[in-house]
Amino acid sequence: MKTVQQKLTRRAGIIGMVCLLAATLSSCLKDHNNYVQPPVALVSVINASPDSDPVDFYLEPNRANTFPIRYGHGIDYVNAYPGKRTATFYVSGTKQKVAADTIDLTANKLYSVYLANTAGKRDVIFVADSIVQPAAGMASIRLANLSADAGTVDLVTSKDSVLASNKAYKQVSDFVTIKGNVTYTLNIRQKGTTTVLASLTNVNLRAGSVYTVWLQGIKAATDDKKLSADIQTNVFYY
């Protein structure tokens, strides 16, 4: 199993976020000819479909990823023109459609798109990311339930501090603050119980960073499709 430190190397959205979030996006994008890029949205993508082949993600007609997106992996925030866009997942390197949906993007806002569920039932889950800079010494974290059959779940530290509760499939909690520069064990539990469905151990949550923990997989599976948790660094401030 990969360590959390290895997982964190797949972080998203670290491209100059102080500039990006402290002012309008266009103010960071002037070139030497005083050209200002039209305002854009930012979109992050995670493949949480346990039986999917590696996929390509398109905001039609443009492909967003450089490399195939494998299960449990994703891509950093990418620029996207605002308005109604068709978000489509294809089997990587083909035009075999896996799932698609229409999403509505607003300039200067951040979003996450998740591919979830299994063949014949796959879902595109679209979430607005309400990200703000954590207070000094703090980090922020949220939970996304991307397992279609796990039931309703909570995100709890090993010290029983509840970070998110009562999240059904397709639901994503609000960001909450937690002390930064601390190593945690994060448990995803069945709602209101001590039954742990998946865990992340030795998670160092850096002060000034914003994270998403997600649950993926199939509850009844015993192979690599079984329930597991993963973590994304949406943003860090420096």
N, C-alpha and C positions, 0 to 999 in steps of 0.2 A: 504493500500500500504506500502511496506517496505521502511524504510528510507534508504538513501544512506549509512549511517553508517553501517546498517545491511548488505547491499549489499557488502560493502568493506570487510566484514569478509570472503568473498569467493575469496580473492585475490589469484593471481597465481605468482609463480616464485620467492619466497622470500628466497630460500635456499642458503644462503651464496653467494649472487650475486657479492659482491666485489671480492671475490676469483675467482668466476666463470668467470667474465668478464674482470678482470684485467690481467689474464694470461691464458694460455691454460687450458682447462678443466682438463686434466690429472694431472696437477701439484697440483690440490687440492685433489686428490684421492689416494694418496699413503698410504699404510698401514705399519704396523711395520715390515713386511718382505720385504719392498721395492718393493712390487708389485704395478704396475701402471695400473689402469684400462684402457683398450683401449678407445680412444676418442669416445665420443658419441655426438649426437644431443640432443636438448631439445624440447619437443613438449607440447603445451598447447591446451586444447580442450574446446569449448563452444557449448552447445546445444541451438540454436536459431530457432529451428523448432517449430512453435506455436501449431501444432496439434499432436506432437509426444508424444508417451509414454516415460517414463524414459528409457534411453538407456545405453548400455555398449559400450565402445570404445576399439577397438582392433587394434594394429599394429601387424598384423598376424605373428605368431599365439598367441601372448600374449595380455591379457587384461590389459589396462592401469589404469582403475579406480577401486577403492575399493567399492564405493557406487554408486548406480544408478545415472545417470546424468539427472536431471530434466530440463524441459524447463526454459531457463533463467539462468542456472547454468553451471558450468564447473569444470575442474580439473587443478591443478597446473602443471607447467612444469614437465614432466617426462623424464627420460633417454630413448633414443632410438638409436638403432644401425644405422649407416649411410647407405646410398644406397637407392635403390628403395624398398619401402615398400607398402603393401596394407593396407590402412586405412579403417576400416569398423565399421559402427554403427549397433548394433543389439538392438532389444527390450530387455530391461534388463532381465537377467536371462534365455534368450532363444537364439536360433540360427536363429531367424527370422530377416533376413537382412532388415535394414532400408535404408542404402545407403553405397556406397563404392567407393573408387578411389585409384589410385596409386600415391604415393607421393615420392619425391626424396629428401633425407636428406643428409646434409653435416655435417661432424664432427665439433663440437665446434660452431655450429650455433643454433639459436633459431627460432622456428616456431609456428604458431597458425593454428589450424584446426577448422573450424566452420561447424556445421550442420544447414542448412537453408532450407526455402521453406516448402511446405505442401505435404501431402501424394500424391504419384504418380509423384511428381516433385521435390523431395528433392535433394539438392545439397551438395556436400562436397567442401568447400572453403578452399584452402590451401595458407597460406601467410608466407613469410619469415619476421621475426621480426628484423629489423635493429635497435637494441637498443644500445644506448650509454648513459653514465652517464650525466645527466643534469649539467649545470654550478651551482656553489654555489648559493643557494637561489631560484633555479628554479625547476620546474617539467616539464615533457614531456607528451604529450597527442596526440591521434590520433582518427579517426572516422572509423568505419566499418559499411557499409550499408548492413544489413542482412535481409532486408524486400524486398520480391520479387515484391511487387506492390506499394511501396511507392513513386516510381519515384526517381528523383535525388535530393540529399539533401545537406545541409550545417550544420556545427556545429558552433554555435555562443554563446558567453557569453551573459548574460543579459545586459551588457554594449555595445553590438553590435560588440565586437571583434571577427572577423572570425578566427576560428581555423582550419577549413577544409571546402572545397567548392567543389560543382559539383561532388559528389560521387554517382554513380549509383549503382544498386544492384550488389553485389559481390565485389565492390571496397572498398579498405582500403587506407586511406590517409597516408602520411608520418607523423612521429612524429614531433610535433612542441613544442617549449618551451613556458612556461607560468610561471608567478610568483608563487612560491610555498608558502605554509603555509598561504593560502588565501582560503576563502569559496566562492564558485561560484554557480550561476545557469547556467546550460548548456542546451541550447535549440537546438534541431535538427529541422531545418526549411526546408520547400520546397525550392528548389534551387532558389536563387535570390529574395526571397519574405520574408515577415515577418510572414508567416503562420507557426505556431509552430506545429509540428507533435508529438513531445514527449519532455519531459523535465526531468532533474535531478536537484533537489534543494538541497541547503545546502551541496554541495560537497566540502569537505576540501581536496584540492590537496596539499599533503605534499612535501616539498622541497626534492629533491633527489629521487623522485618516478617517475615511468613511467606508464602511464595509457592508456587503450583502452576504448572508449565509443562506444557502438554499438546500432543500431536501429534494432528492431525485431518486428514481428507481421504482422497483415493484416490490410490494410488501411480501408476497409469497415466494419471490425468487431466492435462490441460494447461490447463483452464479454471479458473474460480474454485473448483472442487472439488478441485484438486490439493493435495498435501500442504502443510500449513502448521503453524506453531507459534503458540501464544498463551499469555498469562500472566495469572494471577489473583492478586491480593493477598488471601489468605484472612483475614489478621489483621494489624493493626499495634498495637504497644504504645506507649503514650505516658505 
